[in-house]
Amino acid sequence: MLGNAVPSLMAEILAREIRTQLLGAPVRGPIRLLTPRRGDRPPPEPVADVTGKYRHLMGKHPDRPGEGKGRMALKRLEVAA
């Protein structure tokens, strides 16, 4: 599981280790912020062919020009000038 809960879980684990290693007082009991493992996830969806509507997007394309150098950025600069 990743997301907003990860920093809190990491802090709890680090705090427990600091207490054990530096203070010599190990913490008993389970980690409180660790969510239980769930086994009821849905099965993966089957892979399907790309529809004709998106086939034109396949293949080699030029790299993006970079931040602030794209079509709309240049258009904004023309309007501002």
mmCIF file as gemmi writes it, N, C-alpha and C atoms, coordinates in Angstrom:
data_model
loop_
_atom_site.group_PDB
_atom_site.id
_atom_site.type_symbol
_atom_site.label_atom_id
_atom_site.label_alt_id
_atom_site.label_comp_id
_atom_site.label_asym_id
_atom_site.label_entity_id
_atom_site.label_seq_id
_atom_site.pdbx_PDB_ins_code
_atom_site.Cartn_x
_atom_site.Cartn_y
_atom_site.Cartn_z
_atom_site.occupancy
_atom_site.B_iso_or_equiv
_atom_site.pdbx_formal_charge
_atom_site.auth_seq_id
_atom_site.auth_asym_id
_atom_site.pdbx_PDB_model_num
ATOM 1 N N . MET Axp A 1 ? 0.847 -1.18 0 1 0 ? 1 A 1
ATOM 2 C CA . MET Axp A 1 ? 0 0 0 1 0 ? 1 A 1
ATOM 3 C C . MET Axp A 1 ? 0.892 1.244 0 1 0 ? 1 A 1
ATOM 4 N N . LEU Axp A 2 ? 0.606 2.148 -0.889 1 0 ? 2 A 1
ATOM 5 C CA . LEU Axp A 2 ? 1.34 3.402 -0.945 1 0 ? 2 A 1
ATOM 6 C C . LEU Axp A 2 ? 0.348 4.544 -0.881 1 0 ? 2 A 1
ATOM 7 N N . GLY Axp A 3 ? 0.812 5.678 -0.433 1 0 ? 3 A 1
ATOM 8 C CA . GLY Axp A 3 ? -0.076 6.836 -0.366 1 0 ? 3 A 1
ATOM 9 C C . GLY Axp A 3 ? 0.211 7.669 0.864 1 0 ? 3 A 1
ATOM 10 N N . ASN Axp A 4 ? -0.804 8.355 1.338 1 0 ? 4 A 1
ATOM 11 C CA . ASN Axp A 4 ? -0.624 9.271 2.467 1 0 ? 4 A 1
ATOM 12 C C . ASN Axp A 4 ? -0.248 8.564 3.754 1 0 ? 4 A 1
ATOM 13 N N . ALA Axp A 5 ? -0.579 7.296 3.9 1 0 ? 5 A 1
ATOM 14 C CA . ALA Axp A 5 ? -0.307 6.586 5.144 1 0 ? 5 A 1
ATOM 15 C C . ALA Axp A 5 ? 1.161 6.183 5.281 1 0 ? 5 A 1
ATOM 16 N N . VAL Axp A 6 ? 1.922 6.193 4.214 1 0 ? 6 A 1
ATOM 17 C CA . VAL Axp A 6 ? 3.302 5.693 4.253 1 0 ? 6 A 1
ATOM 18 C C . VAL Axp A 6 ? 4.201 6.521 5.165 1 0 ? 6 A 1
ATOM 19 N N . PRO Axp A 7 ? 4.206 7.862 5.11 1 0 ? 7 A 1
ATOM 20 C CA . PRO Axp A 7 ? 5.097 8.599 6.005 1 0 ? 7 A 1
ATOM 21 C C . PRO Axp A 7 ? 4.823 8.33 7.479 1 0 ? 7 A 1
ATOM 22 N N . SER Axp A 8 ? 3.566 8.178 7.869 1 0 ? 8 A 1
ATOM 23 C CA . SER Axp A 8 ? 3.242 7.892 9.261 1 0 ? 8 A 1
ATOM 24 C C . SER Axp A 8 ? 3.753 6.519 9.668 1 0 ? 8 A 1
ATOM 25 N N . LEU Axp A 9 ? 3.582 5.545 8.795 1 0 ? 9 A 1
ATOM 26 C CA . LEU Axp A 9 ? 4.062 4.195 9.075 1 0 ? 9 A 1
ATOM 27 C C . LEU Axp A 9 ? 5.582 4.19 9.187 1 0 ? 9 A 1
ATOM 28 N N . MET Axp A 10 ? 6.253 4.889 8.284 1 0 ? 10 A 1
ATOM 29 C CA . MET Axp A 10 ? 7.722 4.96 8.354 1 0 ? 10 A 1
ATOM 30 C C . MET Axp A 10 ? 8.174 5.621 9.643 1 0 ? 10 A 1
ATOM 31 N N . ALA Axp A 11 ? 7.473 6.672 10.071 1 0 ? 11 A 1
ATOM 32 C CA . ALA Axp A 11 ? 7.82 7.355 11.309 1 0 ? 11 A 1
ATOM 33 C C . ALA Axp A 11 ? 7.662 6.416 12.498 1 0 ? 11 A 1
ATOM 34 N N . GLU Axp A 12 ? 6.603 5.624 12.508 1 0 ? 12 A 1
ATOM 35 C CA . GLU Axp A 12 ? 6.402 4.679 13.614 1 0 ? 12 A 1
ATOM 36 C C . GLU Axp A 12 ? 7.511 3.642 13.651 1 0 ? 12 A 1
ATOM 37 N N . ILE Axp A 13 ? 7.871 3.112 12.489 1 0 ? 13 A 1
ATOM 38 C CA . ILE Axp A 13 ? 8.924 2.096 12.436 1 0 ? 13 A 1
ATOM 39 C C . ILE Axp A 13 ? 10.264 2.691 12.881 1 0 ? 13 A 1
ATOM 40 N N . LEU Axp A 14 ? 10.58 3.898 12.394 1 0 ? 14 A 1
ATOM 41 C CA . LEU Axp A 14 ? 11.835 4.541 12.802 1 0 ? 14 A 1
ATOM 42 C C . LEU Axp A 14 ? 11.852 4.841 14.296 1 0 ? 14 A 1
ATOM 43 N N . ALA Axp A 15 ? 10.733 5.31 14.829 1 0 ? 15 A 1
ATOM 44 C CA . ALA Axp A 15 ? 10.658 5.619 16.261 1 0 ? 15 A 1
ATOM 45 C C . ALA Axp A 15 ? 10.863 4.362 17.093 1 0 ? 15 A 1
ATOM 46 N N . ARG Axp A 16 ? 10.284 3.251 16.67 1 0 ? 16 A 1
ATOM 47 C CA . ARG Axp A 16 ? 10.455 1.996 17.403 1 0 ? 16 A 1
ATOM 48 C C . ARG Axp A 16 ? 11.919 1.551 17.386 1 0 ? 16 A 1
ATOM 49 N N . GLU Axp A 17 ? 12.567 1.691 16.228 1 0 ? 17 A 1
ATOM 50 C CA . GLU Axp A 17 ? 13.975 1.3 16.131 1 0 ? 17 A 1
ATOM 51 C C . GLU Axp A 17 ? 14.873 2.222 16.948 1 0 ? 17 A 1
ATOM 52 N N . ILE Axp A 18 ? 14.582 3.512 16.927 1 0 ? 18 A 1
ATOM 53 C CA . ILE Axp A 18 ? 15.371 4.46 17.735 1 0 ? 18 A 1
ATOM 54 C C . ILE Axp A 18 ? 15.244 4.107 19.211 1 0 ? 18 A 1
ATOM 55 N N . ARG Axp A 19 ? 14.014 3.819 19.63 1 0 ? 19 A 1
ATOM 56 C CA . ARG Axp A 19 ? 13.792 3.46 21.037 1 0 ? 19 A 1
ATOM 57 C C . ARG Axp A 19 ? 14.551 2.178 21.382 1 0 ? 19 A 1
ATOM 58 N N . THR Axp A 20 ? 14.536 1.201 20.474 1 0 ? 20 A 1
ATOM 59 C CA . THR Axp A 20 ? 15.213 -0.069 20.735 1 0 ? 20 A 1
ATOM 60 C C . THR Axp A 20 ? 16.728 0.094 20.73 1 0 ? 20 A 1
ATOM 61 N N . GLN Axp A 21 ? 17.267 0.76 19.71 1 0 ? 21 A 1
ATOM 62 C CA . GLN Axp A 21 ? 18.719 0.835 19.556 1 0 ? 21 A 1
ATOM 63 C C . GLN Axp A 21 ? 19.376 1.847 20.47 1 0 ? 21 A 1
ATOM 64 N N . LEU Axp A 22 ? 18.774 3.004 20.639 1 0 ? 22 A 1
ATOM 65 C CA . LEU Axp A 22 ? 19.411 4.055 21.437 1 0 ? 22 A 1
ATOM 66 C C . LEU Axp A 22 ? 19.033 4.014 22.911 1 0 ? 22 A 1
ATOM 67 N N . LEU Axp A 23 ? 17.802 3.643 23.195 1 0 ? 23 A 1
ATOM 68 C CA . LEU Axp A 23 ? 17.342 3.66 24.577 1 0 ? 23 A 1
ATOM 69 C C . LEU Axp A 23 ? 17.33 2.267 25.203 1 0 ? 23 A 1
ATOM 70 N N . GLY Axp A 24 ? 17.52 1.25 24.39 1 0 ? 24 A 1
ATOM 71 C CA . GLY Axp A 24 ? 17.547 -0.115 24.909 1 0 ? 24 A 1
ATOM 72 C C . GLY Axp A 24 ? 16.211 -0.583 25.448 1 0 ? 24 A 1
ATOM 73 N N . ALA Axp A 25 ? 15.127 0.016 24.989 1 0 ? 25 A 1
ATOM 74 C CA . ALA Axp A 25 ? 13.792 -0.356 25.46 1 0 ? 25 A 1
ATOM 75 C C . ALA Axp A 25 ? 12.937 -0.776 24.264 1 0 ? 25 A 1
ATOM 76 N N . PRO Axp A 26 ? 12.99 -2.056 23.891 1 0 ? 26 A 1
ATOM 77 C CA . PRO Axp A 26 ? 12.21 -2.484 22.729 1 0 ? 26 A 1
ATOM 78 C C . PRO Axp A 26 ? 10.709 -2.314 22.949 1 0 ? 26 A 1
ATOM 79 N N . VAL Axp A 27 ? 10.01 -2.042 21.882 1 0 ? 27 A 1
ATOM 80 C CA . VAL Axp A 27 ? 8.565 -1.863 21.933 1 0 ? 27 A 1
ATOM 81 C C . VAL Axp A 27 ? 7.917 -3.215 21.709 1 0 ? 27 A 1
ATOM 82 N N . ARG Axp A 28 ? 6.977 -3.555 22.568 1 0 ? 28 A 1
ATOM 83 C CA . ARG Axp A 28 ? 6.251 -4.812 22.408 1 0 ? 28 A 1
ATOM 84 C C . ARG Axp A 28 ? 4.923 -4.523 21.714 1 0 ? 28 A 1
ATOM 85 N N . GLY Axp A 29 ? 4.456 -5.491 20.98 1 0 ? 29 A 1
ATOM 86 C CA . GLY Axp A 29 ? 3.17 -5.332 20.32 1 0 ? 29 A 1
ATOM 87 C C . GLY Axp A 29 ? 3.326 -5.043 18.847 1 0 ? 29 A 1
ATOM 88 N N . PRO Axp A 30 ? 2.236 -5.163 18.13 1 0 ? 30 A 1
ATOM 89 C CA . PRO Axp A 30 ? 2.281 -4.958 16.684 1 0 ? 30 A 1
ATOM 90 C C . PRO Axp A 30 ? 2.434 -3.486 16.311 1 0 ? 30 A 1
ATOM 91 N N . ILE Axp A 31 ? 2.876 -3.26 15.088 1 0 ? 31 A 1
ATOM 92 C CA . ILE Axp A 31 ? 2.944 -1.897 14.56 1 0 ? 31 A 1
ATOM 93 C C . ILE Axp A 31 ? 1.506 -1.447 14.34 1 0 ? 31 A 1
ATOM 94 N N . ARG Axp A 32 ? 1.138 -0.31 14.882 1 0 ? 32 A 1
ATOM 95 C CA . ARG Axp A 32 ? -0.263 0.124 14.855 1 0 ? 32 A 1
ATOM 96 C C . ARG Axp A 32 ? -0.712 0.686 13.504 1 0 ? 32 A 1
ATOM 97 N N . LEU Axp A 33 ? 0.187 1.318 12.775 1 0 ? 33 A 1
ATOM 98 C CA . LEU Axp A 33 ? -0.21 1.976 11.54 1 0 ? 33 A 1
ATOM 99 C C . LEU Axp A 33 ? -0.095 1.091 10.302 1 0 ? 33 A 1
ATOM 100 N N . LEU Axp A 34 ? 0.348 -0.141 10.484 1 0 ? 34 A 1
ATOM 101 C CA . LEU Axp A 34 ? 0.464 -1.063 9.362 1 0 ? 34 A 1
ATOM 102 C C . LEU Axp A 34 ? -0.903 -1.66 9.071 1 0 ? 34 A 1
ATOM 103 N N . THR Axp A 35 ? -1.399 -1.438 7.873 1 0 ? 35 A 1
ATOM 104 C CA . THR Axp A 35 ? -2.707 -1.972 7.511 1 0 ? 35 A 1
ATOM 105 C C . THR Axp A 35 ? -2.589 -3.464 7.238 1 0 ? 35 A 1
ATOM 106 N N . PRO Axp A 36 ? -3.613 -4.222 7.569 1 0 ? 36 A 1
ATOM 107 C CA . PRO Axp A 36 ? -3.535 -5.666 7.332 1 0 ? 36 A 1
ATOM 108 C C . PRO Axp A 36 ? -3.517 -5.984 5.838 1 0 ? 36 A 1
ATOM 109 N N . ARG Axp A 37 ? -2.866 -7.062 5.503 1 0 ? 37 A 1
ATOM 110 C CA . ARG Axp A 37 ? -2.792 -7.494 4.105 1 0 ? 37 A 1
ATOM 111 C C . ARG Axp A 37 ? -4.175 -7.98 3.672 1 0 ? 37 A 1
ATOM 112 N N . ARG Axp A 38 ? -4.602 -7.533 2.52 1 0 ? 38 A 1
ATOM 113 C CA . ARG Axp A 38 ? -5.911 -7.934 2.002 1 0 ? 38 A 1
ATOM 114 C C . ARG Axp A 38 ? -5.718 -8.941 0.887 1 0 ? 38 A 1
ATOM 115 N N . GLY Axp A 39 ? -6.503 -9.992 0.917 1 0 ? 39 A 1
ATOM 116 C CA . GLY Axp A 39 ? -6.394 -11.011 -0.104 1 0 ? 39 A 1
ATOM 117 C C . GLY Axp A 39 ? -7.55 -10.979 -1.089 1 0 ? 39 A 1
ATOM 118 N N . ASP Axp A 40 ? -8.415 -9.997 -0.984 1 0 ? 40 A 1
ATOM 119 C CA . ASP Axp A 40 ? -9.612 -9.973 -1.804 1 0 ? 40 A 1
ATOM 120 C C . ASP Axp A 40 ? -9.519 -9.002 -2.975 1 0 ? 40 A 1
ATOM 121 N N . ARG Axp A 41 ? -8.34 -8.873 -3.565 1 0 ? 41 A 1
ATOM 122 C CA . ARG Axp A 41 ? -8.218 -7.952 -4.696 1 0 ? 41 A 1
ATOM 123 C C . ARG Axp A 41 ? -8.852 -8.574 -5.935 1 0 ? 41 A 1
ATOM 124 N N . PRO Axp A 42 ? -9.336 -7.756 -6.83 1 0 ? 42 A 1
ATOM 125 C CA . PRO Axp A 42 ? -9.994 -8.304 -8.026 1 0 ? 42 A 1
ATOM 126 C C . PRO Axp A 42 ? -8.971 -8.938 -8.97 1 0 ? 42 A 1
ATOM 127 N N . PRO Axp A 43 ? -9.405 -9.865 -9.811 1 0 ? 43 A 1
ATOM 128 C CA . PRO Axp A 43 ? -8.479 -10.47 -10.765 1 0 ? 43 A 1
ATOM 129 C C . PRO Axp A 43 ? -8.078 -9.45 -11.829 1 0 ? 43 A 1
ATOM 130 N N . PRO Axp A 44 ? -6.919 -9.622 -12.447 1 0 ? 44 A 1
ATOM 131 C CA . PRO Axp A 44 ? -6.504 -8.675 -13.486 1 0 ? 44 A 1
ATOM 132 C C . PRO Axp A 44 ? -7.443 -8.718 -14.68 1 0 ? 44 A 1
ATOM 133 N N . GLU Axp A 45 ? -7.589 -7.574 -15.32 1 0 ? 45 A 1
ATOM 134 C CA . GLU Axp A 45 ? -8.447 -7.509 -16.501 1 0 ? 45 A 1
ATOM 135 C C . GLU Axp A 45 ? -7.684 -8.061 -17.709 1 0 ? 45 A 1
ATOM 136 N N . PRO Axp A 46 ? -8.379 -8.709 -18.616 1 0 ? 46 A 1
ATOM 137 C CA . PRO Axp A 46 ? -7.69 -9.242 -19.8 1 0 ? 46 A 1
ATOM 138 C C . PRO Axp A 46 ? -7.194 -8.104 -20.693 1 0 ? 46 A 1
ATOM 139 N N . VAL Axp A 47 ? -6.073 -8.347 -21.34 1 0 ? 47 A 1
ATOM 140 C CA . VAL Axp A 47 ? -5.494 -7.357 -22.249 1 0 ? 47 A 1
ATOM 141 C C . VAL Axp A 47 ? -6.31 -7.358 -23.535 1 0 ? 47 A 1
ATOM 142 N N . ALA Axp A 48 ? -6.637 -6.177 -24.028 1 0 ? 48 A 1
ATOM 143 C CA . ALA Axp A 48 ? -7.423 -6.05 -25.255 1 0 ? 48 A 1
ATOM 144 C C . ALA Axp A 48 ? -6.61 -5.312 -26.312 1 0 ? 48 A 1
ATOM 145 N N . ASP Axp A 49 ? -6.974 -5.497 -27.556 1 0 ? 49 A 1
ATOM 146 C CA . ASP Axp A 49 ? -6.326 -4.779 -28.647 1 0 ? 49 A 1
ATOM 147 C C . ASP Axp A 49 ? -6.669 -3.292 -28.576 1 0 ? 49 A 1
ATOM 148 N N . VAL Axp A 50 ? -5.784 -2.481 -29.106 1 0 ? 50 A 1
ATOM 149 C CA . VAL Axp A 50 ? -6.021 -1.049 -29.174 1 0 ? 50 A 1
ATOM 150 C C . VAL Axp A 50 ? -7.082 -0.79 -30.236 1 0 ? 50 A 1
ATOM 151 N N . THR Axp A 51 ? -8.072 0.01 -29.902 1 0 ? 51 A 1
ATOM 152 C CA . THR Axp A 51 ? -9.123 0.302 -30.886 1 0 ? 51 A 1
ATOM 153 C C . THR Axp A 51 ? -8.567 1.201 -31.985 1 0 ? 51 A 1
ATOM 154 N N . GLY Axp A 52 ? -9.229 1.193 -33.13 1 0 ? 52 A 1
ATOM 155 C CA . GLY Axp A 52 ? -8.788 1.973 -34.28 1 0 ? 52 A 1
ATOM 156 C C . GLY Axp A 52 ? -8.688 3.453 -33.991 1 0 ? 52 A 1
ATOM 157 N N . LYS Axp A 53 ? -9.488 3.934 -33.065 1 0 ? 53 A 1
ATOM 158 C CA . LYS Axp A 53 ? -9.512 5.349 -32.702 1 0 ? 53 A 1
ATOM 159 C C . LYS Axp A 53 ? -8.149 5.839 -32.181 1 0 ? 53 A 1
ATOM 160 N N . TYR Axp A 54 ? -7.346 4.923 -31.579 1 0 ? 54 A 1
ATOM 161 C CA . TYR Axp A 54 ? -6.07 5.312 -30.978 1 0 ? 54 A 1
ATOM 162 C C . TYR Axp A 54 ? -4.852 4.795 -31.744 1 0 ? 54 A 1
ATOM 163 N N . ARG Axp A 55 ? -5.062 4.082 -32.817 1 0 ? 55 A 1
ATOM 164 C CA . ARG Axp A 55 ? -3.93 3.499 -33.547 1 0 ? 55 A 1
ATOM 165 C C . ARG Axp A 55 ? -2.972 4.549 -34.114 1 0 ? 55 A 1
ATOM 166 N N . HIS Axp A 56 ? -3.471 5.731 -34.427 1 0 ? 56 A 1
ATOM 167 C CA . HIS Axp A 56 ? -2.597 6.775 -34.982 1 0 ? 56 A 1
ATOM 168 C C . HIS Axp A 56 ? -1.558 7.248 -33.961 1 0 ? 56 A 1
ATOM 169 N N . LEU Axp A 57 ? -1.767 6.933 -32.691 1 0 ? 57 A 1
ATOM 170 C CA . LEU Axp A 57 ? -0.823 7.351 -31.653 1 0 ? 57 A 1
ATOM 171 C C . LEU Axp A 57 ? 0.353 6.385 -31.508 1 0 ? 57 A 1
ATOM 172 N N . MET Axp A 58 ? 0.28 5.234 -32.144 1 0 ? 58 A 1
ATOM 173 C CA . MET Axp A 58 ? 1.354 4.247 -32.053 1 0 ? 58 A 1
ATOM 174 C C . MET Axp A 58 ? 2.514 4.646 -32.957 1 0 ? 58 A 1
ATOM 175 N N . GLY Axp A 59 ? 3.72 4.25 -32.581 1 0 ? 59 A 1
ATOM 176 C CA . GLY Axp A 59 ? 4.887 4.487 -33.421 1 0 ? 59 A 1
ATOM 177 C C . GLY Axp A 59 ? 5.84 5.503 -32.837 1 0 ? 59 A 1
ATOM 178 N N . LYS Axp A 60 ? 6.768 5.93 -33.642 1 0 ? 60 A 1
ATOM 179 C CA . LYS Axp A 60 ? 7.79 6.9 -33.228 1 0 ? 60 A 1
ATOM 180 C C . LYS Axp A 60 ? 7.248 8.311 -33.346 1 0 ? 60 A 1
ATOM 181 N N . HIS Axp A 61 ? 7.514 9.12 -32.338 1 0 ? 61 A 1
ATOM 182 C CA . HIS Axp A 61 ? 7.098 10.519 -32.334 1 0 ? 61 A 1
ATOM 183 C C . HIS Axp A 61 ? 8.254 11.365 -31.837 1 0 ? 61 A 1
ATOM 184 N N . PRO Axp A 62 ? 8.338 12.628 -32.243 1 0 ? 62 A 1
ATOM 185 C CA . PRO Axp A 62 ? 9.425 13.475 -31.753 1 0 ? 62 A 1
ATOM 186 C C . PRO Axp A 62 ? 9.281 13.718 -30.254 1 0 ? 62 A 1
ATOM 187 N N . ASP Axp A 63 ? 10.413 13.933 -29.584 1 0 ? 63 A 1
ATOM 188 C CA . ASP Axp A 63 ? 10.407 14.233 -28.158 1 0 ? 63 A 1
ATOM 189 C C . ASP Axp A 63 ? 9.697 15.556 -27.901 1 0 ? 63 A 1
ATOM 190 N N . ARG Axp A 64 ? 9.224 15.698 -26.685 1 0 ? 64 A 1
ATOM 191 C CA . ARG Axp A 64 ? 8.631 16.976 -26.299 1 0 ? 64 A 1
ATOM 192 C C . ARG Axp A 64 ? 9.721 18.042 -26.346 1 0 ? 64 A 1
ATOM 193 N N . PRO Axp A 65 ? 9.397 19.263 -26.711 1 0 ? 65 A 1
ATOM 194 C CA . PRO Axp A 65 ? 10.418 20.292 -26.822 1 0 ? 65 A 1
ATOM 195 C C . PRO Axp A 65 ? 10.977 20.751 -25.479 1 0 ? 65 A 1
ATOM 196 N N . GLY Axp A 66 ? 10.293 20.517 -24.386 1 0 ? 66 A 1
ATOM 197 C CA . GLY Axp A 66 ? 10.754 20.945 -23.074 1 0 ? 66 A 1
ATOM 198 C C . GLY Axp A 66 ? 9.771 21.924 -22.461 1 0 ? 66 A 1
ATOM 199 N N . GLU Axp A 67 ? 9.913 22.143 -21.171 1 0 ? 67 A 1
ATOM 200 C CA . GLU Axp A 67 ? 8.971 23.006 -20.465 1 0 ? 67 A 1
ATOM 201 C C . GLU Axp A 67 ? 9.055 24.441 -20.976 1 0 ? 67 A 1
ATOM 202 N N . GLY Axp A 68 ? 7.909 24.998 -21.304 1 0 ? 68 A 1
ATOM 203 C CA . GLY Axp A 68 ? 7.84 26.375 -21.785 1 0 ? 68 A 1
ATOM 204 C C . GLY Axp A 68 ? 8.189 26.543 -23.248 1 0 ? 68 A 1
ATOM 205 N N . LYS Axp A 69 ? 8.415 25.43 -23.964 1 0 ? 69 A 1
ATOM 206 C CA . LYS Axp A 69 ? 8.799 25.524 -25.371 1 0 ? 69 A 1
ATOM 207 C C . LYS Axp A 69 ? 7.797 24.849 -26.288 1 0 ? 69 A 1
ATOM 208 N N . GLY Axp A 70 ? 6.67 24.43 -25.751 1 0 ? 70 A 1
ATOM 209 C CA . GLY Axp A 70 ? 5.652 23.747 -26.54 1 0 ? 70 A 1
ATOM 210 C C . GLY Axp A 70 ? 4.798 24.711 -27.335 1 0 ? 70 A 1
ATOM 211 N N . ARG Axp A 71 ? 3.865 24.151 -28.067 1 0 ? 71 A 1
ATOM 212 C CA . ARG Axp A 71 ? 3.005 24.911 -28.963 1 0 ? 71 A 1
ATOM 213 C C . ARG Axp A 71 ? 2.22 25.99 -28.218 1 0 ? 71 A 1
ATOM 214 N N . MET Axp A 72 ? 1.592 25.651 -27.113 1 0 ? 72 A 1
ATOM 215 C CA . MET Axp A 72 ? 0.769 26.618 -26.384 1 0 ? 72 A 1
ATOM 216 C C . MET Axp A 72 ? 1.63 27.675 -25.676 1 0 ? 72 A 1
ATOM 217 N N . ALA Axp A 73 ? 2.799 27.287 -25.177 1 0 ? 73 A 1
ATOM 218 C CA . ALA Axp A 73 ? 3.671 28.238 -24.528 1 0 ? 73 A 1
ATOM 219 C C . ALA Axp A 73 ? 4.134 29.299 -25.538 1 0 ? 73 A 1
ATOM 220 N N . LEU Axp A 74 ? 4.492 28.852 -26.729 1 0 ? 74 A 1
ATOM 221 C CA . LEU Axp A 74 ? 4.925 29.787 -27.762 1 0 ? 74 A 1
ATOM 222 C C . LEU Axp A 74 ? 3.775 30.702 -28.192 1 0 ? 74 A 1
ATOM 223 N N . LYS Axp A 75 ? 2.57 30.157 -28.226 1 0 ? 75 A 1
ATOM 224 C CA . LYS Axp A 75 ? 1.396 30.945 -28.583 1 0 ? 75 A 1
ATOM 225 C C . LYS Axp A 75 ? 1.153 32.057 -27.531 1 0 ? 75 A 1
ATOM 226 N N . ARG Axp A 76 ? 1.315 31.699 -26.25 1 0 ? 76 A 1
ATOM 227 C CA . ARG Axp A 76 ? 1.153 32.693 -25.176 1 0 ? 76 A 1
ATOM 228 C C . ARG Axp A 76 ? 2.194 33.81 -25.305 1 0 ? 76 A 1
ATOM 229 N N . LEU Axp A 77 ? 3.408 33.446 -25.678 1 0 ? 77 A 1
ATOM 230 C CA . LEU Axp A 77 ? 4.452 34.45 -25.843 1 0 ? 77 A 1
ATOM 231 C C . LEU Axp A 77 ? 4.131 35.389 -26.992 1 0 ? 77 A 1
ATOM 232 N N . GLU Axp A 78 ? 3.566 34.857 -28.076 1 0 ? 78 A 1
ATOM 233 C CA . GLU Axp A 78 ? 3.181 35.696 -29.225 1 0 ? 78 A 1
ATOM 234 C C . GLU Axp A 78 ? 2.095 36.685 -28.825 1 0 ? 78 A 1
ATOM 235 N N . VAL Axp A 79 ? 1.128 36.24 -28.055 1 0 ? 79 A 1
ATOM 236 C CA . VAL Axp A 79 ? 0.022 37.099 -27.629 1 0 ? 79 A 1
ATOM 237 C C . VAL Axp A 79 ? 0.531 38.203 -26.686 1 0 ? 79 A 1
ATOM 238 N N . ALA Axp A 80 ? 1.455 37.823 -25.807 1 0 ? 80 A 1
ATOM 239 C CA . ALA Axp A 80 ? 1.979 38.78 -24.823 1 0 ? 80 A 1
ATOM 240 C C . ALA Axp A 80 ? 2.862 39.842 -25.487 1 0 ? 80 A 1
ATOM 241 N N . ALA Axp A 81 ? 3.481 39.511 -26.619 1 0 ? 81 A 1
ATOM 242 C CA . ALA Axp A 81 ? 4.408 40.443 -27.278 1 0 ? 81 A 1
ATOM 243 C C . ALA Axp A 81 ? 3.699 41.529 -28.039 1 0 ? 81 A 1
